[in-house]
Amino acid sequence: MTRRIVLALPLLALVATGLGGCGFEPLYGRFGDVSIADDLAQIRIQPIANRSGQILRNHLIDGLQPRGESQPTTYTLAIELIEPQPQDLGISRTESVVRYGYVAQANCRLLDASGREIWRGRAASSTSYEVTNSQFATLAGLNNARDRVMEEISIDVKAQLAALFRARRAVRNG
């Protein structure tokens, strides 16, 4: 094991040296005294309809504003959440459903302080859950699937917004 580590160190140093010269910069890095995380914290997230929307909004708040909502906010994020009915994925020999697929899509718009749309994006995710003889277990599976999908969508939206702010900074800083 130790021999592998010793052999891997020069390779790791070579890779790290190559990354430094290729212009690689972390997405959430600082630009002088401001960071992308500071830009993300200035986004107010509008309420999203239904329970799934509440879950998605809570994940977004946790991801975009981990230190709480900043005052004043510069941007507003509006999201329309689309959730089709669960789809049959698994059918048993007795022709009963044993697995459902859960899918959701978020259509997003970022507005500046004047209400002008500056970005439009979309994020989607899907998963599945098992149907059991217990209604409680099946409902728990559905709720867990919904939470996982909403969390994945929030991560995707955050990454898209971070890329937007990164590109805007690159244009401003030439």
N, C-alpha and C positions, 0 to 999 in steps of 0.2 A: 504494500500500500504506500509506504513512504517513498519507494523508488518511483512510483507513478507520479507522485506530487512533484518530486525533484525534476522529472522529465517534462512535466506539464508547465512548470514555471517559465522557461524561456518562450514557449509557445504563447502563453498568456501575455507575457511582456510584449511580444511581437504584435499580437492582436490589439492590445491597448495602444501601442504606438501608432498603428494604422488608423485606428478610430480618431485619434487626435488630429491627424492630418487630413481627414476626409470632410471636415466641416461638421461633424456630428455635434449636436447640442441637445441637451435634455429638453423635452417638451415643456416641463414645468419649471425650468431654470429661471434665474433672475436676470433682468435686463437693467443694469444700473441699480436703482433703488426700488424698482417695481418688478413684480413677478406675474406670471400668467395666473397663478392662484389668486393674486389680488384682483385681477380683472374678473375672474370667475365669481369672486365673492360679491361683486357689485351687481349681480343679476338677481332680480326679484322674480320668483317663480309664481305665476298666477295659479290659483286653485284649478284643479283638474277634476272633471265630473266623475262620480261614483267611487266605490271603495278602492278599486284598482288604481284610479287616479290619485287617491290620497296616498296609497302605498308608493306609487311612482314619485309623487311630489316629495314625500319624506326622504326617499333615497336620494333624490336630486339635492335637497337641502343639505343632507349629510355630506354629499360629495362636493357641492359647489361652495358651501358656506360652513365649513367645519367649526369655525369660531363664532357662528351666529351671523344673522343678517347685518350687513353693513349699512350705515346711514350716511348720506342718502344713496339710494341705488341708482345706477346709471342706465341699466338695461332691464327689460322685461322679457321673460321667456313664457310664451304661450304654447300649450301643447293640447292637441286633439288626440285622444287615445282611442284606438279601434281594437275591439276584442271580438272576433267571431266566436260562434259557439264552439265548444270543444269537439274535436273530430274523432271518430272511431278509428283507433289504430290497431287494436288487437281483438279478434273475435275467437271465441272458444269453439270447440266442436259442437257445443249445444247452441251455438249461434248467439251467445250473449257477449256483450262487450266486456273485455278484461283490461283494456288500456285505452286511455284517451290522450289526444294531443292537445296541448294548450298553446295558442299563438296570440301575440299582441303586437301592435305597431303604433308608434308615436310619431305624429306629424308635428314638427316643431317650427316655431318662428321666433327669432330674436329681434326685439324692437329697441331702438335707441330712446333717449329721453323725450324726443319729440313725437314718438309713436311711429317713426319710419322703420320699415322692415329692413334689417341689414343682413339677415341670414335666414335661410330656410333649409331644414334638414329632416331626415327621417331615420328612425331606428326601429328595429324589430328583433324579436327573439321568440323562440319556441322551446317547448320541453314536453314531457309526457308524465302521466301519473297513472297509477294502477287502480283498478276498480276491484274492491273486495266485497265480501259478504257483509261487512260492517259499514253502515252509512257514515258513521263517525270517521272511520279510517279513510274512506273514499273522500269525504269532505276535507279532511286534514291533508290528504294528498293533493287535492285541487288547490287548497290555500297555499301549500308549500310551493307548488308549481307556479302559481301566480306570483308569489313573492320573488322567486328566483328569476322569472321573466322580467319583472319590473326592475329588479336590481341590475340585470344585464342591460336593459334598455337605458337605465340611468348612467351606467358606466360608459356606454356608447355615446350618449348625448354629451356627457362631460368631455370625452375625448374629442368629439367633433368641435365643440365650443373652444376647447383649448387650442386645437389646430387653427381655428379661425382667428383667435386672438394672437397666436404666434405669427401667422401670416400677416396680420395687420401691423404688428410691431416690426416685422422684417421690412415691410414696405416703407413705414415711417422712418426707420433707422437706416434705410438705403443699403 
